[in-house]
Amino acid sequence: MNYITPVGFRDVMSDEALVREDLTARVRACFAQKGYRPVETPTLEVLDVMEAGGHVPEAPFKFFDSHGDLLAMRPDVTMQIARMCATRGVAQGQPLRLRYTQRVFREKTAEAAARELTQCGAECIGAAGSEADVELVSLLASTLSECGLKTFTIALGSAGVLRDLLDASGASDQWKTAVMQAYHTSNFVYLEELVATAERAANGGSSEAEGKARFKLADPAIANPGRVVPAIARAIFSLSRLRGGKAELAQVRAMLEPLGCARGISELEGVYNALIESGLEGKVLIDFSVMSSFDYYTGLVFEAYAPGVGSPLGGGGRYDNLLAQYGAEKVPAAGFAFYLEQVMAALEVSEAARPLRIAVPKGSLKEDAIATLEAAGLDVTGLADAGRTLMLRNGDVEYLFVRPTDAPVFVALGAADCGICGEDSLIEASPDVVELADLKFGGCRFVVAESAGTTEAVESRYRKLGSIRVATKYPNITRSYYAKMGMPVEIVKLHGNIELAPITGMAERIIDITATGTTLRENNLVVVDDVLASTARFFANPCSYRTNPRVGQLADVLYSQTKEN
């Protein structure tokens, strides 16, 4: 047998262990200097107890113990701290400052990601107001500096501002949930769809068609947005594109005050100004697109990024309601955590400036993608006839030629700063990227098709066996579609010639892309349902988007182009 470690886990040899030990000591010293005292939480939690604190985005390892309890290995420590403080009656009378360095575990993560990480965190329990927020952001900055990082950015946003707007919006619960999910996943194209359909509904139009166009069984958030106040809907979208400093804060205030939703922006202004006065100018950035995947944050949220590292170093924010979820009185609280491994990766990145890297799709999207980039002012000389060239550099821009299905992976892992591919490729890969613009070309649709005249046979099989077999190149999209239909299926993944599956009897149906339907008709296949409409998207690595101004500038230009056309 092969004596290997499980996927996502590894041994740490002495040289690396010494580096980890040194960094951990530096972190511990920084935290201790500010009065943060150590605590330890158990590796295992009862899953129901953990989930009582809110949505757990990172899928934990789960198993039953001998008592029949469903346990989870901790994917995060903050919920554990809240549970511990709530059940032990601490933080009464004065703020409690706690620190920890502990391993966390995720069963499912992104491509090539580790499933065991070292989380270093600090939590301030019982302290309300901006002083504690400033203390924590400053502590994160000083700790990263002490670890040896010279270049990093801490992006500041506000869950409070967004929640206030949603509370005042008059929207349906489905629409509010979808807006939060769009922010959590950084899918701002979908956010724009939500806002646009809500505005149309407010003006007397119907949005049901848009809901059905996205996925069969209409997206309830789009089909039924409720009576959303148009000005609030526009503000919700505008927030996602505002990044900068004092000027952008003033712009947000001018937008929110007439809506009666300026409380959160006042809090954020206070924190930002105090951080600038403390010497962090150039290290902190206002970015309202920052929104943690954890849904327990109530006010300030922030994330730390370093150039050349594909994912955030860490982040945190204010979570004033979390302890109450565990039965305690409402206690103000805030904190942050970062991953030791991410800091180590950032320390290994060369400080030399890298050209802006753009993943350009091969195939049918290539010509339009090149034309779009040229219209945005980039030098695209040689891209159209690059032949077998894999990478082409023009000045300070490098173009990577990749399959559309691979573009999300290159960008998510930081090999490219940004890229272009179809929405279908993004949905299938589910990468951690920021989706910024619908480029309006490369239109196609996903359909369900079967051999002509076989509908009764397919339905008979389903009645008899309780499922049907579906062939596709897109198993995740297929699984999502049939899950919404409430229909069990056997998915057969193929890489080409999908039409052969029903012809040969290997599968009853297929889900595939079609533009004109010609190939389906030539093979005696008929469309029985629409699944998804897709166009090309511009998207970016979350780190590059927040540390490389050129990425944001390109996104703004491309977005403006789509509005003009």
C-alpha positions in Angstrom: 0.0 0.0 0.0 1.0 3.7 -0.4 1.7 5.3 3.0 0.3 8.7 2.2 -1.6 11.3 4.1 -5.3 12.0 3.4 -6.0 14.5 0.6 -5.7 18.1 2.0 -3.5 17.0 4.9 0.3 16.9 5.1 3.2 16.5 7.4 5.3 19.5 8.5 9.0 18.9 8.6 11.4 20.6 10.9 12.5 23.6 8.8 8.9 24.7 8.2 7.9 23.8 11.7 10.5 26.2 13.1 9.2 29.0 10.9 5.6 28.2 12.1 6.9 28.2 15.7 8.6 31.6 15.2 5.5 33.2 13.6 3.2 31.8 16.2 5.4 33.2 19.0 5.3 36.7 17.3 1.5 36.5 17.0 1.2 35.4 20.6 3.4 38.3 21.7 1.4 40.9 19.7 -1.9 39.6 21.1 -0.6 39.4 24.7 0.8 42.9 24.6 -2.8 44.2 24.0 -4.1 42.2 26.9 -5.6 39.3 25.1 -5.5 36.1 27.2 -5.3 32.5 25.8 -8.2 30.1 25.5 -8.6 26.7 23.9 -11.8 25.2 22.5 -12.5 21.5 21.7 -11.7 20.0 18.3 -15.2 18.6 18.2 -18.6 20.3 18.6 -22.1 19.0 18.5 -23.2 20.1 15.0 -26.6 21.4 16.1 -24.8 23.5 18.8 -22.4 25.0 16.3 -25.1 25.7 13.7 -27.2 27.5 16.4 -24.8 30.4 15.9 -25.8 30.8 12.3 -24.9 29.5 8.9 -21.6 27.5 8.7 -20.3 28.1 5.2 -17.3 25.8 5.4 -18.5 22.2 5.3 -17.1 20.5 8.4 -16.1 16.9 8.9 -19.1 15.2 10.5 -19.5 11.8 12.2 -21.6 10.2 14.9 -20.2 9.3 18.3 -21.2 6.3 20.4 -24.0 8.3 22.0 -25.6 9.0 18.7 -24.7 12.7 18.6 -23.7 14.2 15.3 -20.4 15.9 15.8 -18.4 18.2 13.7 -14.7 19.1 13.7 -14.4 22.8 14.1 -14.2 24.7 10.8 -14.0 28.0 12.7 -13.3 29.1 16.2 -15.4 32.3 16.6 -18.7 30.4 17.1 -17.0 28.3 19.7 -15.8 31.4 21.6 -19.3 32.7 21.5 -20.8 29.4 22.8 -18.1 29.2 25.5 -18.7 32.8 26.7 -22.5 32.5 26.5 -22.7 29.3 28.5 -20.0 30.2 31.1 -21.5 33.6 31.9 -18.3 35.5 31.2 -17.9 39.1 29.9 -20.2 40.5 32.5 -19.1 44.0 33.6 -16.0 44.5 31.6 -14.7 43.5 28.1 -13.0 40.1 27.9 -10.1 39.9 25.5 -9.3 36.4 24.3 -6.8 34.9 21.9 -6.2 31.5 20.3 -4.1 29.6 17.9 -5.8 26.4 16.9 -6.2 24.1 13.9 -9.5 24.2 12.0 -10.8 21.6 9.5 -12.9 21.8 6.3 -14.2 18.7 4.6 -14.8 20.5 1.3 -12.7 23.4 0.0 -11.6 25.0 -3.2 -9.3 23.3 -5.7 -5.9 22.3 -4.3 -6.8 23.8 -1.0 -5.7 22.4 2.4 -8.3 20.9 4.6 -6.4 21.6 7.8 -5.4 25.2 8.6 -4.0 27.0 11.6 -6.3 29.8 12.7 -4.9 32.7 14.8 -7.5 34.9 16.3 -8.5 37.6 18.8 -12.0 38.2 20.1 -13.1 41.2 22.2 -16.3 40.2 24.1 -18.3 42.8 25.9 -17.0 45.9 24.2 -19.3 48.1 22.1 -18.5 51.0 19.8 -15.9 52.0 17.4 -13.0 51.9 19.9 -13.0 48.1 20.0 -13.3 48.0 16.2 -10.4 50.2 15.8 -8.4 48.2 18.3 -9.0 45.0 16.5 -8.2 46.3 13.0 -5.1 47.9 14.3 -4.1 44.7 16.1 -4.5 42.7 12.9 -2.3 45.3 11.0 0.4 45.3 13.6 0.4 41.5 13.9 0.8 41.1 10.1 3.6 43.6 10.2 5.3 41.8 13.1 5.1 38.6 11.1 7.2 40.3 8.3 4.6 41.3 5.8 5.4 44.7 4.3 2.6 45.0 1.8 -1.0 44.1 2.6 -4.4 45.7 2.4 -7.2 45.6 5.0 -10.5 46.2 3.2 -13.3 47.6 5.4 -17.0 47.2 4.8 -20.2 47.2 6.8 -22.8 44.5 7.2 -24.8 47.0 9.2 -25.2 49.4 6.3 -26.5 46.6 4.1 -28.8 45.1 6.8 -30.3 48.6 7.4 -31.0 49.0 3.7 -32.6 45.5 3.5 -34.7 46.2 6.6 -36.1 49.4 5.0 -36.5 47.9 1.5 -39.9 46.4 1.8 -38.5 43.3 -0.1 -39.6 39.7 0.3 -37.6 37.5 2.6 -36.4 35.5 -0.5 -35.1 38.7 -2.1 -33.3 39.8 1.0 -31.7 36.4 1.4 -30.6 36.3 -2.2 -29.0 39.8 -1.9 -27.0 38.7 1.2 -26.0 35.5 -0.7 -24.9 37.6 -3.7 -22.7 39.7 -1.4 -21.4 36.6 0.4 -20.3 35.0 -2.9 -19.2 38.3 -4.5 -21.6 37.7 -7.4 -22.4 41.2 -8.3 -23.8 40.4 -11.7 -26.5 38.4 -10.0 -26.9 41.3 -7.5 -27.6 43.6 -10.5 -30.2 41.1 -11.8 -31.9 41.1 -8.4 -32.0 44.9 -8.3 -33.1 45.3 -11.9 -36.0 42.9 -11.6 -37.1 44.5 -8.2 -37.1 47.9 -9.9 -39.2 46.6 -12.8 -41.7 45.0 -10.3 -41.9 48.3 -8.4 -42.8 50.1 -11.6 -45.6 47.7 -12.4 -43.7 45.2 -14.6 -43.4 41.5 -14.1 -40.1 39.7 -13.2 -41.3 36.2 -13.5 -39.7 35.7 -16.9 -36.3 36.7 -15.5 -36.7 34.2 -12.7 -37.4 31.4 -15.2 -34.6 32.5 -17.5 -32.0 31.9 -14.9 -33.0 28.5 -13.7 -36.2 26.4 -14.3 -38.6 26.6 -11.4 -38.2 30.4 -11.2 -35.7 31.9 -8.9 -38.1 33.0 -6.1 -35.9 36.0 -5.3 -36.3 37.3 -8.8 -39.8 36.2 -9.6 -41.1 37.5 -6.3 -39.0 40.4 -5.0 -41.8 42.1 -3.0 -42.5 45.8 -3.1 -38.9 47.0 -3.0 -38.3 50.8 -2.7 -36.5 51.6 -6.0 -34.1 54.1 -4.4 -33.1 51.5 -1.8 -32.6 48.8 -4.5 -30.3 51.1 -6.4 -28.3 51.9 -3.2 -27.9 48.2 -2.5 -26.3 47.7 -5.9 -24.3 50.9 -5.8 -22.6 49.9 -2.6 -21.0 46.9 -4.2 -19.0 49.0 -6.7 -17.8 51.7 -4.2 -14.2 51.4 -3.2 -11.7 54.0 -2.0 -11.5 56.3 1.0 -13.0 59.5 2.4 -14.5 60.6 -0.9 -16.4 57.3 -1.3 -17.6 57.4 2.3 -19.0 60.9 1.6 -20.7 59.6 -1.5 -22.3 56.7 0.4 -23.5 59.1 3.1 -25.1 61.4 0.5 -26.9 58.3 -0.9 -28.0 56.9 2.4 -29.1 59.9 4.4 -32.3 60.6 2.3 -33.2 57.0 2.9 -32.8 57.1 6.6 -30.1 54.5 6.6 -27.0 56.4 7.5 -26.4 55.0 11.0 -24.0 52.3 9.8 -22.0 54.7 7.6 -21.4 56.9 10.6 -19.9 54.0 12.5 -17.7 53.0 9.6 -16.5 56.6 9.1 -15.5 56.8 12.7 -13.4 53.6 12.4 -11.8 54.6 9.1 -10.8 58.1 10.3 -9.3 56.7 13.5 -7.3 54.1 11.6 -6.0 56.8 9.2 -5.0 59.0 12.2 -3.2 56.0 13.7 -0.9 55.7 10.7 -2.6 53.1 8.6 -3.1 55.2 5.6 -2.3 53.1 2.6 -3.1 49.9 4.5 -6.8 50.3 4.9 -9.4 50.6 2.0 -13.1 51.2 2.1 -14.7 48.4 0.1 -18.4 47.7 0.5 -18.2 44.5 -1.6 -16.4 42.9 1.4 -18.9 40.6 3.1 -17.8 37.5 5.0 -19.5 34.2 4.2 -20.5 34.0 7.9 -23.9 35.6 8.4 -23.4 36.5 12.1 -21.7 39.9 11.4 -23.8 42.9 12.4 -21.6 46.0 11.8 -18.0 46.4 10.6 -16.6 43.6 8.5 -13.0 43.5 7.2 -10.6 41.2 5.3 -6.9 41.3 4.9 -5.2 40.6 1.6 -1.6 40.4 0.4 -0.5 40.7 -3.3 0.2 37.4 -5.0 -1.8 35.3 -2.6 -5.0 34.0 -4.2 -7.3 34.1 -1.1 -7.7 36.4 1.9 -5.2 36.2 4.8 -8.2 36.4 7.1 -10.8 38.7 8.4 -13.3 39.6 11.0 -15.9 42.1 12.2 -18.6 42.9 14.7 -21.1 40.2 15.8 -23.2 41.8 18.5 -26.0 39.1 18.3 -24.0 36.0 18.3 -23.8 35.3 22.0 -27.6 35.7 22.2 -27.9 32.8 19.8 -26.5 30.6 22.5 -28.9 31.8 25.2 -27.0 34.6 26.8 -28.1 38.2 27.1 -27.2 40.3 24.1 -23.5 41.1 24.4 -21.5 43.3 22.0 -18.5 41.5 20.5 -16.0 41.7 17.7 -13.0 39.8 16.6 -10.8 38.5 13.7 -8.8 35.5 12.7 -6.2 34.8 10.0 -4.5 31.7 8.7 -0.9 31.1 9.5 -0.4 29.2 6.3 -1.7 32.2 4.2 0.8 34.5 6.0 3.6 32.1 5.2 2.6 32.0 1.6 2.5 35.8 1.4 6.0 36.0 2.9 7.3 33.8 0.0 5.8 36.0 -2.7 8.3 38.1 -4.6 8.0 41.9 -4.1 8.7 42.5 -7.7 5.7 43.9 -9.5 4.0 41.3 -11.7 2.2 42.2 -15.0 -1.5 42.2 -14.9 -2.5 38.7 -15.8 -5.8 38.1 -17.7 -7.2 34.6 -18.5 -8.4 34.7 -22.1 -10.8 31.9 -23.2 -10.0 29.8 -26.2 -12.7 28.7 -28.6 -15.9 30.5 -29.5 -15.5 33.2 -26.9 -12.0 34.2 -27.9 -12.7 36.7 -30.7 -15.3 38.6 -28.7 -13.1 38.5 -25.6 -10.2 40.1 -27.5 -12.5 42.7 -29.0 -13.8 43.6 -25.6 -10.3 43.9 -24.1 -9.2 46.1 -27.0 -12.2 48.3 -26.6 -11.2 48.7 -22.9 -7.9 50.2 -24.1 -5.6 47.2 -23.7 -2.9 46.2 -26.2 -4.1 43.0 -27.8 -1.5 42.7 -30.5 -0.9 39.1 -31.4 -3.8 37.6 -29.4 -5.9 36.7 -32.4 -3.2 34.6 -34.1 -1.2 33.4 -31.1 -1.1 29.9 -32.4 0.2 27.4 -29.8 1.4 30.2 -27.6 0.2 29.7 -24.0 1.2 33.1 -22.6 1.7 36.4 -24.4 3.0 39.6 -22.8 2.2 43.0 -24.2 3.9 45.7 -22.1 2.7 45.3 -18.5 -0.2 42.9 -19.4 0.2 39.1 -19.7 -2.5 37.1 -21.4 -3.0 33.4 -20.5 -4.8 31.3 -23.2 -7.0 28.8 -21.4 -10.1 26.7 -21.9 -13.2 28.6 -20.7 -13.8 25.8 -18.2 -10.3 26.3 -16.8 -10.4 30.1 -16.5 -12.2 30.1 -13.1 -9.5 27.8 -11.7 -6.6 30.0 -12.9 -8.2 33.1 -11.4 -9.4 31.5 -8.2 -6.0 30.2 -7.4 -4.2 33.4 -8.2 -2.4 32.3 -11.4 -4.3 35.0 -13.2 -5.7 38.3 -11.7 -8.9 38.3 -13.7 -10.5 36.5 -16.7 -13.3 36.0 -19.1 -15.5 32.9 -19.5 -19.2 31.9 -19.8 -21.4 32.1 -16.8 -21.9 28.3 -17.2 -18.2 27.7 -16.5 -18.5 29.8 -13.3 -21.6 28.0 -12.1 -20.0 24.6 -12.8 -16.7 25.4 -11.1 -18.2 27.5 -8.2 -14.8 29.2 -7.7 -14.0 31.9 -5.0 -14.0 34.8 -7.4 -15.6 38.3 -7.7 -18.1 38.3 -10.6 -18.1 41.8 -11.9 -19.7 42.3 -15.3 -22.0 40.6 -17.8 -20.1 41.2 -21.1 -23.3 40.4 -23.2 -21.6 38.2 -25.8 -21.4 34.4 -26.1 -25.0 33.9 -25.5 -26.2 30.3 -25.2 -28.6 28.2 -23.3 -28.5 24.9 -21.4 -31.3 22.6 -22.3 -32.6 19.2 -21.4 -33.0 17.0 -24.5 -34.0 13.5 -25.3 -34.5 11.3 -28.5 -37.7 12.3 -30.3 -40.7 10.2 -29.4 -39.2 8.8 -26.1 -41.0 11.0 -23.6 -43.4 8.3 -22.5 -40.6 5.7 -22.2 -38.5 8.1 -20.1 -41.5 8.9 -17.8 -42.2 5.2 -17.5 -38.7 4.5 -16.4 -38.9 7.2 -13.8 -42.2 5.8 -12.4 -40.7 2.3 -12.3 -37.2 3.0 -11.0 -37.6 6.4 -9.3 -34.8 8.0 -11.3 -33.5 8.6 -14.8 -30.0 8.7 -16.3 -28.7 12.0 -17.6 -25.5 12.5 -19.5 -23.7 15.9 -19.4 -20.4 17.7 -19.3 -21.7 19.8 -16.5 -22.6 17.6 -13.5 -22.9 20.4 -11.0 -25.4 22.4 -13.1 -27.3 19.2 -13.8 -27.4 18.3 -10.1 -28.6 21.8 -9.2 -31.3 21.7 -11.9 -32.8 18.3 -10.9 -32.5 19.2 -7.2 -34.8 22.2 -7.8 -37.1 19.8 -9.7 -37.1 17.4 -6.8 -36.2 14.6 -9.1 -33.5 11.9 -8.4 -31.2 11.3 -11.3 -28.1 9.3 -12.2 -25.5 11.6 -13.7 -23.1 10.3 -16.3 -20.2 12.8 -16.9 -18.9 12.9 -20.5 -16.3 15.1 -22.1 -17.8 15.3 -25.6 -20.4 13.9 -28.1 -23.0 14.1 -25.4 -25.7 13.5 -28.1 -24.5 9.9 -28.4 -25.8 9.0 -24.9 -29.6 8.8 -25.7 -28.9 7.5 -29.2 -27.1 4.5 -27.8 -29.4 4.1 -24.9 -26.7 4.9 -22.3 -28.8 7.7 -20.9 -32.4 8.8 -21.3 -31.7 12.5 -21.5 -28.8 15.0 -21.8 -28.1 18.5 -20.4 -25.9 20.4 -22.8 -25.3 23.8 -24.3 -27.0 24.9 -27.5 -27.0 28.1 -29.5 -29.1 27.2 -32.5 -30.3 23.7 -31.8 -28.9 22.4 -35.1 -26.8 19.6 -33.7 -29.7 18.4 -31.6 -32.0 18.3 -34.6 -29.4 16.5 -36.8 -29.3 13.8 -34.2 -33.1 13.5 -33.8 -33.0 15.0 -30.3 -35.7 17.4 -29.0 -35.6 20.0 -26.3 -37.9 19.2 -23.4 -36.9 21.9 -21.0 -34.7 25.0 -20.5 -32.1 25.0 -17.7 -30.0 28.1 -17.8 -29.3 31.1 -20.1 -25.6 32.0 -20.1 -23.4 34.9 -21.4 -19.7 35.8 -20.9 -18.6 37.2 -17.6 -15.6 39.3 -16.4 -14.4 38.1 -13.0 -11.4 38.6 -10.8 -9.5 37.0 -8.0 -10.7 38.6 -4.7 -7.1 39.4 -3.6 -6.1 40.9 -6.9 -9.4 42.9 -7.0 -8.5 44.5 -3.7 -4.8 44.9 -3.9 -4.2 45.7 -7.6 -5.9 49.0 -8.7 -5.7 48.0 -12.3 -8.1 45.1 -11.9 -10.8 47.4 -10.4 -10.1 50.0 -13.1 -10.5 47.4 -15.9 -13.7 46.1 -14.2 -15.2 49.6 -14.2 -14.3 50.2 -17.9 -15.8 46.8 -19.0 -18.9 47.4 -16.9 -19.4 50.9 -18.4 -19.0 49.4 -21.9 -21.9 47.0 -21.2 -24.1 49.9 -20.1 -23.3 51.9 -23.3 -24.0 49.0 -25.7 
